[in-house]
Amino acid sequence: GACAHGDGRSKHLGLARIYKIQKNFRQAGEELAKLLEQDPENAGIHFELATTASEQHDYRTAFRHYRRARELDSANVQYALAQGELHYQLGEQGLAEECYQEVLLRDYKNLTALSRMGEIKGREGNSKEAASFYQRASEVAPDRTDLFQALGENYLAVGEKDLAQGAFERVVVLTPGQRSALIRLGEIALEKQQFDSAADYFVDAVDPESTSIEEHLKLGSCFNRMNRLTEAEACYRRALALEPENARIHFSLGLILKKQGTLDDAIAILKSAAELDPANGDIHFELGKVYINKGRLTSAIEELRV
């Protein structure tokens, strides 16, 4: 805060703070301006004027006072941090980054600056640097779920699946049942062909009433690879109910029905898939094979010729 001495200065400062509490920023600014006339080299007063101007959306004035506060007291990282936050809110990420970097030179564990730098680098597509900042931030605040989630996403973006898995596991420890982390863990396990683990993660994550087709399909794929065909069928049917004109879902369900030996049902579903996507040779090929199993060779020839 501002260092004001004497009754006059104390009065102006007290009034300014009351006006700010009342959100009467115009009058707060007037009282602070009177203070500044008496003590123009006071960094704290410049800072108070900057925040007051910012509240009035007078950003030019706000930045002028932030810069002056930083010139007068360069050791106070709060001034650079507040200016960075205003640049960030206004979408001026390059200018915000300069402020956050200055903060980190003086306070390398500053959580706000670290997490903001992670966000900025992530938006720039520089996931490697983003992960580095989020890693540092998560060490400062090891109980922040959002930091570990962001860390995991950026590790995934650069192909560091094991590190991503560790970050998402930390999310689930901090917030049991956190769906986005469980889904990511399921996807990682699926890629590693750890189907039991993948299914466990997806079962925990996917609500049967979920409207996400991809979630049902991924869970269905896990059950299929584990040969838990009844559960796989249920997943694909839930997906189909959400999007009945989707040829890919018809095709996946048809293959499950074929594996279960319910060939008439498989034919009906695969025929629907072929009608929805007549140029898809894989659908006709699988439908032809089912016709062969049923002994309907003429129909099989027609499909295999497509």
Salt bridges, closest charged atoms under 4 A:
GLU30 OE2 - ARG26 NH1 2.73
GLU31 OE1 - HIS12 ND1 2.74
GLU31 OE2 - LYS34 NZ 3.74
ASP39 OD2 - ARG9 NH1 3.94
GLU41 OE1 - ARG68 NH2 2.87
GLU48 OE1 - LYS20 NZ 2.93
GLU71 OE1 - ARG68 NH1 2.93
GLU85 OE1 - ARG116 NE 2.88
GLU92 OE1 - HIS87 ND1 2.62
GLU97 OE2 - LYS121 NZ 2.95
GLU102 OE1 - ARG70 NH2 2.39
GLU119 OE2 - ARG116 NH1 3.44
GLU124 OE1 - LYS121 NZ 3.52
GLU129 OE1 - LYS121 NZ 3.81
ASP143 OD1 - ARG170 NH2 3.33
ASP146 OD1 - ARG144 NE 2.75
GLU153 OE1 - ARG184 NH2 2.88
ASP162 OD1 - LYS192 NZ 2.75
GLU187 OE1 - ARG184 NH1 2.97
GLU187 OE2 - LYS218 NZ 2.22
GLU191 OE1 - LYS161 NZ 3.43
GLU214 OE2 - ARG248 NH2 2.60
GLU215 OE1 - ARG179 NH2 2.58
GLU231 OE2 - ARG228 NH2 2.78
GLU233 OE2 - ARG237 NE 2.83
ASP264 OD1 - LYS294 NZ 3.02
GLU286 OE1 - LYS258 NZ 3.03
GLU286 OE2 - LYS289 NZ 3.55
GLU303 OE1 - HIS284 ND1 2.60
